[in-house]
């Protein structure tokens, strides 16, 4: 019984850790690319305001993408924790259900992939 609990705990923690790692990688790769140098002498105030608004818009876009990936990964971890433990319990009782249980766990992991797809869509737009 404790082996099932430990296994489901490790699976859910690894999915959450993977989501956190993806968020860190996105912030390392994308946020520095949006940093813009301030103009030395702004000639027109309206141009400087437009520049600031564009920078804020880019920043919010990356924050939204990070939130999409982060929440998708956390939700995937929670889903895999529940589905994985139930699937392993079913496999212990009936070993022929192993293939089906892997499909269910894979569907639960798909939630994190949906979060990544949404983040890519946010970054492209």
Secondary structure, DSSP 8 states (H G I E B T S, - for coil): -HHHHHHHHHHHHHHHHHHHHHHHHHIIIIIHHH-----SS-S-HHHHHHHHHHHHHHHHHHHHHHHHHHHHHHHHHHHHHHHHHHHHHHHHH-GGGHHHHHHHHHHHHHHHHHHHHHHHHHHH-
